[in-house]
Amino acid sequence: MTGKLYGVGVGPGDPELITLKALRLTKEADILAFPGEKPIESVAYRIMKGAYPEIDSKQMISLPMPMIKDREELKRVHDEGAKIIAEWLEKGKNVVFLTLGDPTVYSTYIYVHKRVEQLGYATEIVSGITSFCAVSARFNEGLVEKSQQLHVIPASYQIEEALKLPGTKVLMKTGKKMQEVKAQIKASGNKAEMIENCGMPDEKIYRSVEEIPDDAGYYSLIIVKEK
């Protein structure tokens, strides 16, 4: 009998925001998989360890997932990741792939998930608290009200037109384009707040676009609202 792959979201950073299901599956897993070069270097590992200190007793594997846009290289990496997981599933082992936030929102996991599913193995996605919900809660504010729209936007791409959309805009994965993103937010006339590393020990909060540094880290999320 073959094993099953679970894509499990560990939430945005605070170990107390890990779901009961995510914790249970982690404890029950035969194999824990993490994105990156080494399991202990994964943010998802550090978050789960905060809720499950005994995690080091589990058998863990790492799947390199570089932050690149080269389609051919990404395909190779995702194919290889799926192959590694399939080998464990073929041995009857259940694999739990732990990923930051929610596996369905701009997650590297989903590319491996689709490949493993296409290979004929059983899969299941387990939702985690999304980063933008956690950031809004950290600000002690709502994201949207009444008929307001919510737009989730990958900010590493062109966002000028997206900022013209009505309602609340969530800017994720800003990367190295922070200076450009800030300029476009200012030009749009909207107001913005940002949290870097939400729920983590090195969390930083910025209440206006003017406060946001140009060199903010990868795990930075901006919430843009109309004035």
C-alpha positions as CSV (number, residue, x, y, z in Angstrom):
1,M,0.0,0.0,0.0
2,T,1.4,3.4,-1.0
3,G,1.6,6.4,1.3
4,K,-0.1,9.7,1.2
5,L,1.3,13.2,0.7
6,Y,0.0,16.0,3.0
7,G,0.8,19.7,2.2
8,V,0.5,21.3,5.6
9,G,0.4,25.1,6.3
10,V,2.1,26.1,9.5
11,G,0.7,29.6,9.5
12,P,2.6,32.9,9.2
13,G,5.2,32.6,12.0
14,D,3.7,32.4,15.5
15,P,3.8,28.7,16.6
16,E,0.6,29.4,18.6
17,L,-1.2,29.9,15.2
18,I,-0.4,26.4,14.0
19,T,-3.7,24.4,13.7
20,L,-4.4,21.3,15.7
21,K,-4.6,19.3,12.5
22,A,-1.2,20.5,11.3
23,L,0.4,19.6,14.7
24,R,-1.3,16.1,14.7
25,L,-0.2,15.3,11.2
26,T,3.4,16.4,12.0
27,K,3.5,14.1,15.0
28,E,2.0,11.2,13.0
29,A,4.1,11.6,9.9
30,D,6.6,9.0,8.7
31,I,8.6,11.6,6.8
32,L,8.6,15.4,7.2
33,A,9.6,17.3,4.1
34,F,10.8,21.0,4.0
35,P,11.6,23.4,1.2
36,G,15.3,24.4,1.2
37,E,18.8,22.9,1.4
38,K,18.5,21.7,5.0
39,P,15.4,21.0,7.1
40,I,16.7,23.0,10.1
41,E,17.2,26.1,7.9
42,S,13.5,26.1,6.8
43,V,11.3,28.8,8.3
44,A,8.5,26.2,8.5
45,Y,10.8,23.9,10.6
46,R,11.5,26.7,13.1
47,I,7.8,27.6,13.4
48,M,6.8,23.9,14.0
49,K,9.6,23.4,16.5
50,G,8.1,26.1,18.6
51,A,4.9,24.0,18.9
52,Y,6.5,20.6,18.8
53,P,10.0,20.6,20.3
54,E,10.4,16.9,19.7
55,I,10.4,17.4,15.9
56,D,14.1,16.5,15.7
57,S,13.2,12.9,16.5
58,K,11.3,12.6,13.1
59,Q,12.9,11.6,9.9
60,M,13.2,14.7,7.7
61,I,14.1,15.4,4.1
62,S,14.7,18.7,2.3
63,L,13.7,19.7,-1.2
64,P,15.6,22.6,-2.8
65,M,13.2,25.3,-3.9
66,P,15.2,28.2,-5.2
67,M,13.5,31.7,-5.5
68,I,14.0,32.0,-9.2
69,K,11.9,32.7,-12.3
70,D,13.7,30.5,-14.8
71,R,10.9,28.3,-16.0
72,E,13.1,25.4,-17.1
73,E,15.1,25.3,-13.9
74,L,12.0,25.5,-11.8
75,K,10.4,22.6,-13.7
76,R,13.5,20.5,-13.1
77,V,13.5,21.4,-9.4
78,H,9.8,20.6,-9.0
79,D,10.1,17.4,-11.0
80,E,13.0,16.3,-8.8
81,G,11.1,17.2,-5.6
82,A,8.1,15.2,-6.7
83,K,10.3,12.2,-7.6
84,I,11.9,12.2,-4.1
85,I,8.5,12.3,-2.4
86,A,7.1,9.6,-4.7
87,E,10.0,7.3,-3.7
88,W,8.9,7.5,-0.1
89,L,5.2,7.1,-0.9
90,E,6.0,4.0,-2.9
91,K,7.5,2.5,0.3
92,G,4.2,3.1,2.1
93,K,5.4,6.1,4.0
94,N,3.2,9.1,4.6
95,V,4.9,12.4,3.9
96,V,4.0,15.7,5.5
97,F,5.4,18.7,3.6
98,L,5.4,21.7,6.0
99,T,5.2,25.1,4.4
100,L,4.9,28.7,5.6
101,G,1.4,30.2,5.7
102,D,-1.2,28.4,3.6
103,P,-0.3,25.9,0.9
104,T,-2.8,27.3,-1.6
105,V,-1.5,30.9,-1.6
106,Y,1.7,31.5,-3.7
107,S,3.2,28.4,-2.1
108,T,6.1,26.5,-3.7
109,Y,4.5,23.3,-2.3
110,I,1.6,23.4,-4.8
111,Y,3.9,22.7,-7.8
112,V,5.1,19.5,-6.2
113,H,1.6,18.6,-5.0
114,K,0.3,18.7,-8.6
115,R,3.1,16.5,-9.9
116,V,2.7,13.9,-7.2
117,E,-1.0,13.8,-7.8
118,Q,-0.4,13.3,-11.5
119,L,1.8,10.4,-10.7
120,G,-1.3,8.7,-9.1
121,Y,-0.6,9.1,-5.4
122,A,-3.0,10.2,-2.8
123,T,-2.6,13.9,-1.7
124,E,-4.3,16.3,0.8
125,I,-3.9,20.0,1.4
126,V,-4.2,21.2,5.0
127,S,-4.9,24.9,5.3
128,G,-2.9,27.2,7.5
129,I,-3.6,30.8,8.6
130,T,-2.6,33.1,5.8
131,S,0.0,35.8,6.3
132,F,-2.4,38.6,5.2
133,C,-5.0,37.6,7.7
134,A,-2.3,37.4,10.4
135,V,-0.9,40.8,9.5
136,S,-4.4,42.5,9.6
137,A,-5.0,40.9,12.9
138,R,-1.6,42.1,14.2
139,F,-2.7,45.6,13.2
140,N,-5.9,45.0,15.1
141,E,-7.9,45.9,12.0
142,G,-10.2,44.3,9.5
143,L,-9.1,43.6,6.0
144,V,-12.4,44.3,4.3
145,E,-15.9,45.4,5.3
146,K,-19.4,45.2,3.7
147,S,-19.0,45.3,-0.1
148,Q,-15.3,46.1,-0.2
149,Q,-13.2,43.9,-2.5
150,L,-10.0,42.1,-1.5
151,H,-7.1,41.7,-4.0
152,V,-4.1,39.6,-3.3
153,I,-1.2,40.7,-5.5
154,P,2.3,39.3,-6.1
155,A,4.3,42.6,-5.9
156,S,7.4,41.3,-7.6
157,Y,5.5,41.8,-10.9
158,Q,4.0,45.0,-12.3
159,I,1.5,46.4,-9.8
160,E,0.6,49.9,-11.2
161,E,-2.7,48.8,-12.6
162,A,-3.5,46.5,-9.6
163,L,-3.2,49.5,-7.2
164,K,-6.1,51.2,-9.1
165,L,-8.4,48.3,-8.1
166,P,-11.1,49.2,-5.5
167,G,-11.0,48.0,-2.0
168,T,-8.0,46.5,-0.1
169,K,-4.8,45.4,-1.8
170,V,-2.5,42.8,-0.2
171,L,1.0,43.0,-1.7
172,M,3.0,39.8,-1.2
173,K,6.5,38.8,-2.3
174,T,7.8,42.3,-2.8
175,G,11.4,41.0,-2.9
176,K,14.0,43.4,-4.2
177,K,11.4,45.8,-5.7
178,M,10.5,47.5,-2.5
179,Q,11.7,50.9,-3.5
180,E,9.7,50.7,-6.8
181,V,6.6,49.4,-4.9
182,K,6.8,52.2,-2.4
183,A,6.9,54.8,-5.2
184,Q,3.9,53.3,-6.9
185,I,1.9,53.2,-3.6
186,K,2.7,56.9,-3.0
187,A,1.7,57.8,-6.6
188,S,-1.6,55.9,-6.2
189,G,-2.6,58.1,-3.3
190,N,-3.4,55.1,-1.1
191,K,-2.3,54.5,2.4
192,A,-0.2,51.5,3.4
193,E,1.1,49.5,6.4
194,M,3.6,46.7,6.4
195,I,4.8,43.9,8.8
196,E,8.1,42.2,8.2
197,N,8.3,38.6,9.6
198,C,4.9,38.7,11.2
199,G,4.7,36.6,14.4
200,M,8.4,35.8,14.4
201,P,10.9,37.0,17.0
202,D,12.3,39.6,14.6
203,E,8.9,41.0,13.6
204,K,8.9,44.7,12.6
205,I,5.9,46.9,12.1
206,Y,5.6,49.9,9.8
207,R,2.5,52.1,10.0
208,S,3.1,54.2,6.8
209,V,4.7,53.8,3.4
210,E,7.2,56.5,4.5
211,E,8.4,54.2,7.4
212,I,8.9,51.2,5.2
213,P,12.7,50.6,4.5
214,D,13.9,49.9,0.9
215,D,15.8,46.8,2.1
216,A,12.9,45.0,3.9
217,G,13.2,41.2,4.0
218,Y,11.5,38.6,1.9
219,Y,8.7,37.9,4.4
220,S,7.3,41.4,4.3
221,L,3.6,42.0,3.6
222,I,2.0,45.3,2.7
223,I,-1.7,46.1,3.2
224,V,-2.9,49.0,1.0
225,K,-6.2,50.8,1.6
226,E,-7.9,53.7,0.0
227,K,-7.7,56.9,2.0
